[in-house]
Amino acid sequence: MERKKLVVTAIILIVVLIVIFLPGFSENQKLREQNEQLERRMKLLEQYNDKLREELSMMAEDPTYVEKRAREKLGIVKKGEIIYRPSE
């Protein structure tokens, strides 16, 4: 009889501990996953920033690069140039 009480008490104690700690464990796992996602995003943004810094450096140092980008982005042409556009 005494042993049965001890087993029941141990089971109840285990269930209570599970009920108390399981939500915290689940929240911890969720926060770890969120942290990993944010770290991956941060790494991608750092790579993008590096590319932008490189382009900024090229624009500050290389006038031909600036001309090339202006022609691509803004459609700027030199005097006397003829633009050919394919028909659709």
Secondary structure as a PSIPRED ss2 file (coil, helix, strand):
# PSIPRED VFORMAT (PSIPRED V4.0)

   1 M C   1.000  0.000  0.000
   2 E H   0.000  1.000  0.000
   3 R H   0.000  1.000  0.000
   4 K H   0.000  1.000  0.000
   5 K H   0.000  1.000  0.000
   6 L H   0.000  1.000  0.000
   7 V H   0.000  1.000  0.000
   8 V H   0.000  1.000  0.000
   9 T H   0.000  1.000  0.000
  10 A H   0.000  1.000  0.000
  11 I H   0.000  1.000  0.000
  12 I H   0.000  1.000  0.000
  13 L H   0.000  1.000  0.000
  14 I H   0.000  1.000  0.000
  15 V H   0.000  1.000  0.000
  16 V H   0.000  1.000  0.000
  17 L H   0.000  1.000  0.000
  18 I H   0.000  1.000  0.000
  19 V H   0.000  1.000  0.000
  20 I H   0.000  1.000  0.000
  21 F H   0.000  1.000  0.000
  22 L H   0.000  1.000  0.000
  23 P H   0.000  1.000  0.000
  24 G H   0.000  1.000  0.000
  25 F H   0.000  1.000  0.000
  26 S H   0.000  1.000  0.000
  27 E H   0.000  1.000  0.000
  28 N H   0.000  1.000  0.000
  29 Q H   0.000  1.000  0.000
  30 K H   0.000  1.000  0.000
  31 L H   0.000  1.000  0.000
  32 R H   0.000  1.000  0.000
  33 E H   0.000  1.000  0.000
  34 Q H   0.000  1.000  0.000
  35 N H   0.000  1.000  0.000
  36 E H   0.000  1.000  0.000
  37 Q H   0.000  1.000  0.000
  38 L H   0.000  1.000  0.000
  39 E H   0.000  1.000  0.000
  40 R H   0.000  1.000  0.000
  41 R H   0.000  1.000  0.000
  42 M H   0.000  1.000  0.000
  43 K H   0.000  1.000  0.000
  44 L H   0.000  1.000  0.000
  45 L H   0.000  1.000  0.000
  46 E H   0.000  1.000  0.000
  47 Q H   0.000  1.000  0.000
  48 Y H   0.000  1.000  0.000
  49 N H   0.000  1.000  0.000
  50 D H   0.000  1.000  0.000
  51 K H   0.000  1.000  0.000
  52 L H   0.000  1.000  0.000
  53 R H   0.000  1.000  0.000
  54 E H   0.000  1.000  0.000
  55 E H   0.000  1.000  0.000
  56 L H   0.000  1.000  0.000
  57 S H   0.000  1.000  0.000
  58 M H   0.000  1.000  0.000
  59 M H   0.000  1.000  0.000
  60 A H   0.000  1.000  0.000
  61 E H   0.000  1.000  0.000
  62 D C   1.000  0.000  0.000
  63 P H   0.000  1.000  0.000
  64 T H   0.000  1.000  0.000
  65 Y H   0.000  1.000  0.000
  66 V H   0.000  1.000  0.000
  67 E H   0.000  1.000  0.000
  68 K H   0.000  1.000  0.000
  69 R H   0.000  1.000  0.000
  70 A H   0.000  1.000  0.000
  71 R H   0.000  1.000  0.000
  72 E H   0.000  1.000  0.000
  73 K H   0.000  1.000  0.000
  74 L H   0.000  1.000  0.000
  75 G C   1.000  0.000  0.000
  76 I C   1.000  0.000  0.000
  77 V C   1.000  0.000  0.000
  78 K C   1.000  0.000  0.000
  79 K C   1.000  0.000  0.000
  80 G C   1.000  0.000  0.000
  81 E C   1.000  0.000  0.000
  82 I C   1.000  0.000  0.000
  83 I C   1.000  0.000  0.000
  84 Y C   1.000  0.000  0.000
  85 R C   1.000  0.000  0.000
  86 P C   1.000  0.000  0.000
  87 S C   1.000  0.000  0.000
  88 E C   1.000  0.000  0.000
